[in-house]
């Protein structure tokens, strides 16, 4: 079978491409970007072209899978429709896969990737050997977002953007929390609730649904009696807190979700604790590194936070982890519509900032998904001005220029925290100066 992926470099769709490669199928693809994910796919045998060309699509292609971020008028999709080929979005193609496995889906506004990663380690330690599709890269998977298992267990990260999770038919659902997000798709919180209720109806059997008992918004869902709740007040929570190495109360909640899954699947307590204690974190999820800047070593943290709640948690976790050190955080807001809709929340987070300096860059604009009238209404300058808080300032320039400003202002032993879901992670390379 020949499968062509349009937008193959995305963090979700690339994992599905790897699944088909490992299954022995022919995989081709195209993407506008070049990154480590595409490099890995090429190493695994995928044929990938930079840019999209109609010549990539022929009658020999059995299935075209496209990222939801790809515009409907994409030249390859138009060609595929003209040739009357089978075309599926990434969520729909993954949904088809869930029919063939005992599927465990991790959903929620925050913590999906980390909870999926922790749950994967629990299942592996418990001998269940799952296939895993996760929205981040894990060291335990050879710095990949995919793991091939030999059992009938499939563990997936089920994202709510564009209603993607409505394509999945899981046997067990984990719900980490619920807040209004993806405001380019969800008009209001009520629409989000309706979507999640429809998702819950996709359960193949009776569940269970594992939920965060401390999230009041989850109690607004139409839940039946087969609900398993987790909470930081449970007796085993303190033991977990002492055993996991990743910081922050949010990671304790993520670990508790994975713990409950292990219990539901009859995995031994000792194995669950051992698996969770072995987790060392994921790519851009409070990922700690060392970076040499102008000959001096600094602690560097990379985090994917882009929602106000996530930003606040990241800043608080940094202050708690590095309580005696000066901290400079650089935050890149993600998408103008999100920044506008959640502007009041972002301003409050800026006002409560616990770090010494919080520099806010220009808003990252996602190609093809931003409306010009929205862009004119909001900017990082406006958000920072509205916050009017000492230590919080707007920083102008591209990645290289921002890197130079940080280098010129950095003090000995200072911690650098880079936050955002856009291209701000590239700042790491701009900070690396010559060693003395």
C-alpha positions in Angstrom: 0.0 0.0 0.0 1.3 3.5 -0.9 0.3 6.2 1.5 1.2 9.9 0.8 1.2 12.4 3.7 0.6 16.1 3.1 2.2 18.0 5.9 4.1 15.0 7.1 6.4 16.9 9.5 3.7 17.6 12.1 4.2 16.1 15.5 1.0 14.0 15.3 0.8 13.0 11.6 4.5 12.0 11.5 3.9 9.4 14.2 1.2 7.8 12.1 3.5 7.9 9.1 6.1 6.0 11.2 3.4 3.4 12.1 2.8 2.7 8.4 6.5 2.6 7.7 7.1 0.0 10.4 4.1 -1.9 9.1 5.9 -2.3 5.8 3.9 0.2 3.7 5.4 2.6 1.2 5.3 6.1 2.6 5.9 9.4 0.8 5.2 12.9 1.9 5.7 16.6 1.6 6.1 19.5 4.0 7.0 23.2 3.8 9.4 22.8 6.8 12.6 20.9 7.4 13.1 19.6 10.9 14.4 16.6 12.9 11.1 14.8 12.6 11.4 14.8 8.8 15.1 13.7 9.1 14.0 10.7 11.2 11.2 9.8 8.7 13.7 9.8 5.9 16.1 7.6 7.9 13.2 5.2 8.3 12.6 5.0 4.6 10.0 7.7 3.8 10.4 9.7 0.5 9.8 13.4 1.3 9.8 16.5 -0.8 10.1 20.0 0.5 7.2 22.1 -0.7 4.0 20.7 -2.2 3.8 19.6 -5.9 0.9 18.1 -7.8 3.5 15.7 -9.3 3.7 14.0 -5.9 0.2 12.6 -6.4 -0.4 9.9 -9.0 -2.9 7.0 -9.5 -0.4 4.7 -7.8 -1.1 6.4 -4.4 -3.7 4.3 -2.5 -4.4 6.8 0.3 -3.7 10.5 0.9 -3.5 11.6 4.5 -3.3 15.3 5.3 -2.6 17.4 8.3 -5.6 19.5 9.5 -3.3 22.5 9.3 -3.1 22.1 5.5 -5.4 24.4 3.5 -8.2 22.7 1.6 -7.0 24.3 -1.6 -3.6 22.6 -1.3 -2.2 21.7 -4.7 -1.7 18.0 -3.7 -5.2 17.7 -2.2 -6.7 19.2 -5.4 -4.8 16.7 -7.5 -5.9 13.8 -5.3 -9.5 14.9 -5.6 -9.2 15.1 -9.3 -7.8 11.6 -9.5 -10.7 10.4 -7.2 -8.2 9.0 -4.6 -9.0 8.0 -1.1 -8.3 11.1 1.1 -8.4 11.2 4.9 -7.4 13.8 7.5 -4.8 12.7 10.0 -7.5 12.4 12.8 -9.7 10.3 10.6 -6.9 8.0 9.6 -5.8 7.6 13.2 -9.5 7.0 14.1 -9.5 4.1 11.7 -6.5 2.7 13.5 -8.3 2.9 16.9 -10.9 0.5 15.6 -8.2 -2.2 15.3 -6.8 -1.9 18.8 -7.8 -1.8 22.4 -7.3 2.0 22.5 -6.5 4.2 25.4 -6.9 7.9 24.6 -5.5 10.8 26.7 -7.4 14.1 26.3 -7.7 17.4 28.0 -6.6 21.0 27.7 -3.2 20.6 29.4 -0.9 17.8 30.2 -1.8 15.4 27.4 1.7 14.7 26.1 3.2 14.2 29.5 0.3 12.0 30.7 0.5 9.9 27.6 4.3 9.5 28.0 3.9 8.5 31.7 1.1 6.1 30.8 3.2 4.5 28.1 6.0 3.8 30.6 3.4 2.3 33.0 2.0 0.0 30.3 5.5 -1.0 29.1 6.7 -1.8 32.7 3.5 -3.8 33.2 4.3 -6.0 30.2 1.4 -4.7 28.0 3.8 -3.7 25.2 1.6 -0.9 23.7 1.9 0.9 20.4 2.1 4.6 21.3 1.4 7.8 19.3 2.3 10.9 21.3 2.6 14.6 20.5 6.1 15.0 21.7 9.5 13.3 21.4 10.5 11.0 24.2 14.0 9.9 25.1 12.6 6.5 26.1 11.5 6.0 22.5 14.8 7.0 21.0 13.8 10.7 20.8 10.8 9.8 18.8 7.0 10.4 19.0 6.2 6.8 18.1 6.6 3.4 19.6 5.6 0.1 17.9 4.3 -2.5 20.3 3.5 -6.2 19.7 0.3 -6.3 21.7 -3.3 -5.1 20.9 -2.9 -2.0 23.1 -2.8 1.4 21.4 -2.1 4.5 23.5 -2.8 7.9 21.8 -2.8 11.5 22.6 -6.2 12.7 21.5 -6.2 16.4 20.7 -9.4 18.5 20.7 -8.3 21.1 18.1 -10.8 21.2 15.2 -12.8 18.5 16.9 -10.1 15.9 16.1 -10.9 13.6 19.0 -14.4 13.0 17.6 -12.7 10.7 15.1 -11.4 8.4 17.8 -13.2 5.3 19.3 -11.3 4.5 22.5 -11.9 1.8 25.1 -10.6 3.9 27.9 -10.5 7.7 28.1 -8.2 9.8 30.4 -9.3 13.4 30.9 -6.6 15.6 32.5 -8.5 18.9 32.8 -10.8 21.2 30.7 -10.5 24.9 29.8 -11.5 26.9 26.8 -8.7 26.7 24.2 -8.4 26.6 20.4 -10.6 29.7 20.2 -10.1 29.6 16.4 -12.4 26.6 16.4 -14.5 26.7 19.6 -16.8 29.8 19.8 -17.3 29.4 23.5 -17.0 27.0 26.5 -20.4 25.5 25.8 -19.3 24.3 22.4 -16.2 22.7 23.9 -18.4 20.9 26.5 -20.7 19.6 23.7 -17.7 18.3 21.8 -16.3 16.4 24.7 -19.7 14.9 25.5 -19.9 13.6 21.9 -16.4 12.3 22.3 -17.4 10.4 25.5 -20.2 8.8 23.4 -17.5 7.3 21.2 -16.4 4.9 23.9 -16.5 1.3 22.4 -17.8 -0.1 25.7 -18.5 1.1 29.2 -15.1 2.7 29.7 -13.9 3.6 32.3 -13.3 7.3 32.0 -10.4 8.4 34.2 -10.8 12.0 35.2 -9.1 14.7 37.3 -11.4 15.0 40.3 -10.0 18.4 41.2 -11.0 20.0 37.9 -14.5 21.4 38.3 -15.1 21.8 34.6 -14.8 18.1 34.0 -17.8 17.6 36.3 -19.9 19.6 33.8 -19.6 16.7 31.4 -22.2 14.0 30.9 -20.4 11.2 32.8 -22.0 7.8 33.6 -21.2 5.7 36.7 -18.0 4.1 35.3 -15.8 7.0 36.3 -12.4 6.7 38.0 -11.2 9.9 39.7 -7.7 10.9 40.7 -6.8 13.6 43.2 -3.7 15.0 44.9 -5.4 14.3 48.2 -5.3 10.6 47.8 -3.0 8.6 50.2 -0.6 7.4 47.4 -0.2 11.0 46.0 2.6 11.9 48.5 4.5 8.7 47.6 4.2 9.5 44.0 5.3 13.1 44.6 8.5 11.8 46.3 9.2 9.4 43.5 8.7 11.4 40.3 11.6 13.6 39.1 9.7 16.1 37.0 8.8 19.2 39.0 5.5 20.9 39.5 2.1 20.0 40.9 0.7 19.7 37.4 3.1 16.8 36.8 1.9 15.1 40.0 -1.6 15.3 38.5 -0.3 13.8 35.2 1.4 11.0 37.2 -1.8 10.3 39.2 -3.7 9.9 35.9 -1.1 7.3 34.7 -1.2 5.6 38.1 -5.0 5.2 37.9 -4.7 3.7 34.4 -2.2 1.2 35.7 -4.6 0.2 38.5 -7.5 -0.1 36.0 -5.4 -2.5 33.9 -4.3 -4.5 37.0 -0.6 -3.6 36.8 1.2 -4.1 40.1 1.7 -1.0 42.3 5.5 -1.6 42.4 5.7 -1.6 38.6 3.6 1.6 38.3 5.8 3.5 40.8 8.9 2.2 39.1 7.7 3.3 35.7 6.7 6.8 36.9 9.9 7.3 38.8 11.9 6.5 35.6 10.2 9.3 33.6 12.7 12.0 32.8 10.6 14.5 30.9 9.7 15.2 27.3 10.8 17.5 24.5 9.8 21.1 25.4 7.9 20.1 28.5 9.9 21.9 31.1 12.9 20.3 29.4 16.1 21.2 31.4 19.4 21.6 29.6 22.8 23.3 30.0 23.8 26.0 27.6 27.1 27.9 27.3 26.7 31.6 26.8 29.8 33.7 26.4 31.9 31.0 28.0 29.6 30.6 31.0 27.3 27.7 31.8 23.6 28.5 32.4 20.6 26.3 33.1 18.2 26.4 30.2 14.5 25.3 30.3 12.4 24.8 27.2 8.6 24.7 27.6 5.7 24.4 25.1 3.3 26.5 27.2 1.0 28.7 25.1 -2.2 29.0 27.2 -2.4 31.4 30.1 -2.8 28.6 32.6 0.2 26.7 31.2 2.3 29.9 31.2 1.5 30.6 34.8 2.3 27.0 35.8 5.6 27.1 33.9 6.7 30.4 35.6 5.7 29.1 39.1 7.5 25.8 38.5 10.6 27.6 37.4 10.6 29.8 40.5 10.0 26.8 42.7 12.7 24.8 41.1 15.3 27.6 41.0 14.3 29.5 44.1 17.7 31.0 44.8 18.6 32.0 41.3 17.8 34.9 39.0 15.4 33.8 36.2 14.9 35.4 32.8 11.9 34.0 30.9 11.2 34.7 27.2 7.6 34.0 26.2 6.4 33.9 22.6 2.5 34.1 22.4 1.0 31.7 19.9 -1.6 32.9 17.4 -3.3 36.3 17.4 -6.8 35.0 17.9 -5.8 33.0 21.0 -3.9 36.1 22.3 -6.9 38.3 21.7 -9.6 36.0 23.2 -7.5 35.2 26.3 -5.9 38.6 26.6 -7.3 39.3 30.0 -5.9 36.0 31.3 -2.5 36.6 29.8 -2.4 40.1 31.4 -3.2 38.6 34.8 -0.4 36.1 34.4 2.0 38.8 33.5 1.0 40.8 36.6 1.6 37.7 38.8 4.9 36.8 37.2 7.2 35.1 39.7 10.4 35.4 37.6 12.9 38.3 37.7 12.4 39.2 34.0 9.7 38.2 31.6 10.3 39.2 28.1 7.4 38.9 25.7 8.2 38.6 22.0 5.9 39.3 19.0 3.0 36.9 18.6 3.8 33.8 16.5 1.6 33.7 13.5 0.6 30.3 12.1 0.8 30.4 8.3 -2.6 30.2 6.7 -4.5 30.3 10.0 -4.5 34.0 10.9 -7.0 36.7 9.8 -5.6 40.1 9.2 -8.4 41.9 11.0 -7.5 39.9 14.2 -3.8 40.7 13.8 -4.6 44.4 13.9 -6.5 44.2 17.2 -3.8 42.6 19.3 -0.1 42.7 19.8 2.5 41.7 22.5 3.2 45.4 23.0 -0.5 46.0 23.9 -0.5 43.1 26.3 2.6 44.2 28.1 1.4 47.8 28.3 -1.9 46.7 29.8 -0.1 44.5 32.4 2.1 47.5 33.4 4.2 45.3 35.7 7.9 45.8 36.7 10.1 43.1 35.2 7.6 42.4 32.3 8.6 44.0 29.0 8.2 43.6 25.3 11.3 42.4 23.4 11.5 43.3 19.7 13.3 41.5 16.9 13.8 38.1 15.3 15.2 35.1 17.0 18.8 36.1 16.4 18.3 39.7 17.6 16.5 38.5 20.7 19.4 36.1 21.4 21.9 38.9 21.2 19.8 41.0 23.7 19.7 38.2 26.2 23.4 37.5 25.9 24.1 41.2 26.5 21.9 41.3 29.7 22.6 37.9 31.1 24.2 37.6 34.6 26.4 34.8 36.0 24.4 31.8 37.1 21.1 33.2 35.6 18.4 30.6 34.5 16.9 31.1 31.1 13.4 29.8 30.4 12.2 29.8 26.8 8.4 29.4 26.5 6.0 29.0 23.6 4.6 26.7 20.9 6.0 28.5 17.9 9.6 28.8 16.7 10.9 30.3 19.9 12.7 27.1 20.7 15.3 28.0 18.0 16.5 30.7 20.4 18.6 28.0 22.1 21.0 28.0 19.2 21.2 31.8 19.2 22.4 31.8 22.8 25.3 29.5 22.3 28.4 31.7 22.3 32.1 30.7 22.0 33.6 28.8 24.9 36.5 30.4 26.8 
